[in-house]
């Protein structure tokens, strides 16, 4: 058991494999390549958002506005397609990413330079970004018939049976792994989250790190905004409502510590894939929506408990608790 706690990605991979095997026995259609490709395509946006959220959490932060960022970025991108349908697809993507970046910079600036707690900032911007969609669109939505073929066709192109969204996610995942593993700034995120005071003594300033991670998370949310709207063919104020909780759940299940300083790209991806398998499997098993929510909640709670136990095991006391208490008494 302790071995699996120390190797969280391996344990999660085994759990996913056991789940897939069991579900496939119950419903053989679940084991087909087409269904596997559908799961991967459906989960790709969640994977990308989880990677951005993981970087924020590494610095002991949280971003509750990722889904609202996605919705606003998607709406602006769709609005551009509505008015200029013949623009190249890169223009729509660029507008979505730029919008997400600006929104991320707003979050990062409030957290880094004004010192406002991240949960307060992003809870506020969550509502503000949603409200901006209503103000901008007048409460109306942009439908598939108004977006144009150029805007909608790009995410639906497939290579080896997998959509463009999956391959974009793969590129984002590789870039995130290289950044966190191979760069000084990326490794610094772990130092800041693990011990901010020690990191400051080592010359790592917290504020620029916070501004960076919220900007990255915002940019990824903007990209996902375009991909979400173009794939599902509709843009309105309530798209992806509540999805930020699923993103955080994917991180927690993947072993990313809410306390900061702990998390891997592989873990975040596996956490998202775990949720993707559950979401796709429960309807196949004819489980009612109520029980789907209940089961998902139980899984998330179990993941939090496992994370807490793993972190507690990882703490090494220099002095036994009895000696610490005796010293305090003196």
C-alpha positions in Angstrom: 0.0 0.0 0.0 2.8 2.4 0.9 4.5 1.7 -2.4 1.3 2.7 -4.3 1.0 5.9 -2.3 4.6 6.8 -3.2 4.0 6.0 -6.9 0.6 7.8 -7.4 0.7 7.7 -11.2 1.3 4.0 -11.3 -1.6 3.4 -8.8 -3.9 5.6 -10.8 -2.9 3.8 -14.1 -3.8 0.5 -12.5 -7.1 1.7 -11.2 -8.0 3.1 -14.7 -7.0 -0.2 -16.3 -9.1 -2.2 -13.8 -12.1 0.1 -14.4 -11.8 -0.2 -18.2 -11.5 -3.9 -17.9 -14.5 -4.3 -15.6 -16.7 -1.9 -17.7 -15.7 -3.7 -20.9 -16.8 -7.0 -19.4 -20.2 -5.5 -18.5 -20.5 -3.6 -21.8 -18.2 -5.0 -24.6 -18.9 -1.9 -26.8 -16.9 0.2 -24.3 -13.7 -1.6 -25.3 -13.8 -0.7 -29.0 -11.2 1.7 -30.6 -14.0 4.1 -31.6 -15.1 4.4 -28.0 -11.6 4.8 -26.7 -10.9 7.5 -29.2 -14.2 9.2 -28.1 -13.1 9.1 -24.5 -9.7 10.6 -25.3 -11.2 13.3 -27.5 -13.9 14.2 -24.9 -11.3 14.4 -22.1 -8.7 16.5 -24.0 -10.1 19.9 -23.0 -10.3 18.8 -19.4 -6.6 17.6 -19.6 -5.4 20.9 -20.8 -7.3 22.9 -18.2 -6.0 20.5 -15.5 -2.4 21.2 -16.6 -3.0 25.0 -16.3 -4.7 24.6 -12.9 -1.9 22.3 -11.7 0.6 25.1 -12.2 -1.5 27.5 -10.2 -2.0 25.0 -7.4 1.8 24.3 -7.3 2.2 27.9 -6.0 -0.4 27.4 -3.3 -3.0 29.2 -5.4 -6.3 28.3 -7.0 -8.2 29.5 -10.1 -11.9 29.2 -9.9 -12.4 31.3 -13.0 -11.0 28.9 -15.7 -14.4 27.8 -16.9 -15.7 31.4 -17.0 -12.5 32.4 -18.9 -13.2 29.6 -21.3 -16.8 30.8 -21.9 -15.9 34.4 -22.4 -12.9 33.6 -24.7 -15.1 31.2 -26.7 -17.9 33.8 -27.0 -15.5 36.5 -28.3 -13.9 34.0 -30.8 -17.3 32.9 -32.0 -18.5 36.5 -32.3 -15.5 37.2 -34.5 -16.4 34.2 -36.7 -20.0 35.4 -36.8 -18.9 38.8 -38.3 -15.9 37.7 -40.3 -16.5 34.0 -41.2 -13.8 33.9 -43.9 -10.9 34.7 -41.6 -8.2 32.0 -41.2 -8.6 29.7 -38.3 -5.4 31.0 -36.7 -7.2 34.4 -36.2 -10.0 32.8 -34.2 -7.5 30.8 -32.1 -5.3 33.9 -31.5 -8.3 36.0 -30.3 -9.3 33.3 -27.9 -5.8 32.8 -26.5 -5.2 36.6 -26.2 -8.5 37.0 -24.4 -7.6 34.2 -22.0 -4.2 35.7 -21.4 -5.6 39.1 -20.5 -8.1 37.5 -18.1 -5.3 35.5 -16.6 -3.2 38.5 -16.2 -6.0 40.2 -14.3 -6.2 37.3 -11.8 -2.4 37.2 -11.5 -2.0 40.9 -10.9 -4.6 41.0 -8.2 -3.0 38.0 -6.5 0.7 38.8 -7.0 0.8 42.6 -6.6 -2.2 43.4 -4.3 -1.8 40.3 -2.2 -5.5 39.3 -2.3 -6.1 35.6 -1.6 -6.4 33.6 -4.8 -9.8 32.0 -3.9 -11.3 35.5 -3.3 -9.9 36.9 -6.5 -10.9 34.1 -8.8 -14.3 33.7 -7.1 -15.0 37.3 -7.9 -13.6 37.1 -11.5 -15.6 33.9 -12.1 -18.8 36.0 -11.7 -17.4 39.0 -13.5 -16.4 37.1 -16.6 -19.8 35.4 -16.8 -21.5 38.7 -16.5 -19.3 40.2 -19.2 -20.6 37.5 -21.6 -24.2 38.6 -20.9 -23.3 42.3 -21.3 -21.3 41.7 -24.5 -23.8 39.3 -26.2 -27.0 40.9 -24.8 -28.1 37.6 -23.5 -28.0 36.1 -27.0 -26.1 33.0 -28.1 -24.1 32.3 -31.3 -25.2 29.2 -33.0 -23.3 26.8 -35.3 -25.1 28.2 -38.4 -23.7 31.7 -37.7 -20.0 30.6 -37.1 -19.0 29.5 -40.5 -17.3 26.3 -41.7 -13.7 27.6 -41.2 -14.3 28.2 -37.5 -15.9 24.8 -36.9 -14.0 22.4 -39.1 -10.5 22.6 -37.6 -11.2 20.8 -34.3 -13.0 18.0 -36.1 -10.2 17.0 -38.4 -8.8 13.6 -37.3 -5.4 12.0 -37.5 -5.2 8.2 -36.8 -8.7 8.3 -35.5 -8.1 11.1 -33.0 -9.3 14.7 -33.4 -7.2 17.8 -33.6 -8.2 18.6 -30.0 -6.3 15.5 -28.8 -3.2 16.4 -30.7 -3.2 20.0 -29.4 -3.6 18.6 -25.9 -0.6 16.3 -26.5 1.5 19.3 -27.6 0.4 21.3 -24.5 1.2 18.4 -22.2 4.7 17.9 -23.7 5.3 21.7 -23.4 4.1 21.6 -19.8 6.4 18.7 -18.9 9.4 20.3 -20.5 8.7 23.6 -18.7 8.2 22.0 -15.3 11.0 19.5 -15.6 13.7 21.2 -17.6 13.6 24.9 -16.8 14.7 26.8 -13.8 11.5 28.8 -13.7 9.4 25.6 -13.8 11.3 23.9 -11.0 11.0 27.2 -9.1 7.2 26.7 -9.0 7.7 23.6 -6.8 10.1 25.5 -4.5 7.6 28.3 -4.1 4.8 26.0 -3.3 6.8 23.7 -1.1 8.3 26.5 1.1 7.8 30.1 0.1 10.1 31.5 2.7 13.0 29.2 1.8 12.3 29.9 -1.9 12.6 33.7 -1.2 15.9 33.2 0.6 17.1 31.3 -2.5 16.3 34.3 -4.7 12.9 33.1 -6.1 10.4 35.9 -5.9 6.8 34.7 -5.4 5.0 37.5 -7.3 6.4 37.0 -10.8 5.8 33.2 -10.3 2.1 33.9 -9.5 1.7 36.3 -12.4 3.2 33.6 -14.7 1.0 30.7 -13.7 -2.2 32.6 -13.8 -1.3 33.9 -17.2 -0.5 30.4 -18.5 -3.7 29.0 -17.0 -5.6 31.9 -18.6 -4.0 31.3 -22.0 -4.9 27.6 -21.9 -8.4 28.4 -20.9 -8.7 30.8 -23.8 -7.5 28.1 -26.2 -10.0 25.7 -24.7 -12.7 28.3 -25.2 -12.2 28.2 -29.0 -12.0 24.4 -29.0 -15.1 24.0 -26.9 -17.3 26.4 -28.8 -16.1 25.2 -32.3 -16.6 21.6 -31.3 -20.1 21.9 -29.8 -21.3 24.6 -32.1 -22.8 27.0 -29.6 -21.5 30.0 -27.5 -23.5 31.5 -24.7 -23.0 32.7 -21.1 -23.5 29.3 -19.4 -21.2 27.0 -21.3 -18.9 25.0 -19.1 -20.8 26.2 -16.0 -19.3 24.5 -13.0 -16.6 22.9 -15.0 -13.9 24.5 -12.8 -14.8 22.1 -10.1 -14.2 19.1 -12.4 -10.8 20.6 -13.4 -9.8 20.9 -9.7 -11.1 17.4 -9.1 -8.9 16.1 -11.9 -5.8 17.7 -10.3 -6.6 16.3 -6.8 -7.3 12.8 -8.1 -4.0 13.0 -10.0 -2.1 13.7 -6.8 -1.7 17.4 -7.1 -1.5 18.7 -3.5 -3.8 21.7 -2.7 -1.2 22.7 -0.2 1.2 23.4 -3.1 4.6 22.1 -4.2 3.4 18.6 -5.3 2.1 17.5 -8.6 3.2 16.1 -12.0 2.0 16.4 -15.6 1.3 12.7 -15.8 -0.7 12.8 -12.6 -2.9 15.6 -13.8 -3.5 13.9 -17.2 -4.3 10.6 -15.4 -6.7 12.4 -13.1 -8.5 13.9 -16.0 -8.6 10.6 -17.9 -10.0 8.9 -14.8 -12.9 11.3 -14.7 -13.3 11.0 -18.4 -13.7 7.2 -18.1 -16.2 7.6 -15.3 -18.3 10.2 -17.2 -18.4 8.0 -20.4 -18.9 4.7 -18.5 -21.7 5.5 -16.1 -24.3 6.1 -18.8 -23.2 2.9 -20.6 -23.9 1.1 -17.4 -27.3 2.7 -17.2 -26.6 4.6 -14.0 -28.9 7.5 -13.3 -27.6 11.1 -13.4 -28.1 11.5 -9.6 -25.9 8.5 -8.9 -23.4 9.7 -11.5 -22.9 12.9 -9.4 -22.8 10.9 -6.1 -20.2 8.5 -7.4 -18.1 11.3 -8.8 -18.2 13.1 -5.4 -17.2 9.9 -3.6 -14.3 9.4 -5.9 -13.1 13.0 -5.3 -13.4 12.7 -1.6 -11.5 9.4 -1.6 -8.7 11.1 -3.6 -8.5 13.9 -1.1 -8.1 11.4 1.7 -5.4 9.5 -0.1 -3.6 12.7 -0.8 -3.7 13.7 2.8 -2.4 10.3 3.9 0.4 10.4 1.4 1.5 13.9 2.4 1.4 12.9 6.1 3.6 9.9 5.4 6.0 12.1 3.5 6.7 14.4 6.5 9.8 13.5 8.5 10.1 14.8 12.0 13.6 15.7 13.2 12.5 15.2 16.8 9.9 12.8 18.1 6.6 14.4 19.1 7.1 13.6 22.8 10.5 15.4 22.8 8.9 18.4 21.0 6.2 18.6 23.6 8.7 18.4 26.4 10.8 21.2 24.9 7.7 23.4 24.5 6.8 22.8 28.2 10.2 24.1 29.3 
